[in-house]
Amino acid sequence: MICTLLASVRRAGEKFLSRLSFLRLAGARAAGTALAVGAVVALAACQSSGIGLRGNRGAQIGNAPVTGEVLGTGSIKVAMLLPLSATGNAGQLAQNMKNAADLAIRDFETANIQVLVKDDRGTPEGARAAANQAISEGAELILGPLFAQSVTAASTVARGANVPIVAFSTDATVANRGVYLLSFLPQNDVDRIISFAASRGKRSFAALLPNTAEGTLYEAALRRAVANAGGRIMTVEKYDLDRVSMQERATAVATLVKSGTVDAVFMPDAGDAAPFLSQVLAANGVEPKTVTFLGSGQWNDERIAAESNLNGGWYPAPEASGFNGFAQRYQAAFGAAPFRAATLAYDATSLAAGLAARFGPERFSAQVLTSSSGFIGLDGAFRFADNGLSQRGLAIYQIENGQIQVIDPAPKTFAGPGI
């Protein structure tokens, strides 16, 4: 349920600069060093270079077989760990991400990198073996894995070799110095939507959250964001994942809303959950004109837009143009539409290529990776903090009569210190 990546990997359900032609380092400076950094890192994009895959299959470490392929022919080696042999949507997403990395190599034909794609099998043991092999083959940076436990396992190997990781997990607890999360994190969604709501005069908030680990993450982020915005939380109601519980908790929120003490109701859940909750609220006399509904990036879903009871609602998400352009190129190259989270692999590969082109021996150092100016990718501006968490520039969308429109564009750069 955590934006798109967790939805695709853990819930087994998947759901933006079209013609993006470069990865940009926006005026970065490495603090405390004499490293001179230009205004941008730009790699000219072009037509497909026709770079294919070179076999490197069936290698083995101890009793743990590691299969892999190589993308690109550059001299700088970067690894990508993915659960390619996992079943269900995890394996399908992994294949999409490998394809996205391949597309990035094609788009940046002058990139002096090769990506060592390793199958981590979706397990900690597999991730540890894959990281071991990748490092033994000369990988200077690891992209992935997807799953939190796999990230932790790979980091035990990478840390000893002083190899940084840019991972795709949405579990913030696995982030630390040297392990950076490129994924969409709940706190980014919450910070953006609450800050925007406060700027529009919303001060009193209620929340309907799933009674899950994800719901706990959203609650913690909500309490921090509301406090930072100078607002107050009137109630947090947590529902179990069944309609009876959802109805009970939504009815409790409706009673409070009708008392006139709530400006906005935060309901980040995806799929059919937010529409059902809004229907219960409506049945109890709560209409969109009396309160503003706030969502998360998971609301980028046609079921949300089609729900009349969510009319006027706001949610944060990357601007769509980057993914749309990427999806067209992906379809043309691989004959199928990509999973939404495939952009993470494209941006990670482009990031590695851009840093390798610009920074020489310092390319993957902590000072470069945690530049406060950040980077630009398909999904907009992002940057890493020293603690491994990421911050993203997100747009605010509004649902209006079955359509969605941007009412506050995503910031293109970051101002001030990072998170």
Secondary structure, 3 states (H helix, E strand, C coil): CCHHHHHHHCCCCCCCCCCCCCCEECCCCCCCCCCCCCCCCCCCCCCCCCCCEEECCCEEECCEEECEEEECCCCEEEEEEECCCCCHHHHHHHHHHHHHHHHHHHHCCCCCEEEEEEECCCCHHHHHHHHHHHHHCCCCEEECCCCHHHHHHHHHHHHHHCCCEEECCCCHHHCECCEEECCCCHHHHHHHHHHHHHHCCCCEEEEEEECCHHHHHHHHHHHHHHHHCCCEEEEEEEECCCHHHHHHHHHHHHHHHHCCCCCEEECCCCCCHHHHHHHHHHHCCCCCCCCEEECCHHHCCHHHHCCHHHCCCEEEECCCHHHHHHHHHHHHHHCCCCCCCHHHHHHHHHHHHHHHHHHHHHCCCHHHHCCCCCEEECCEEEEECCCCCEEECCEEEEEECCEEEEEECCCCCCCCCCC
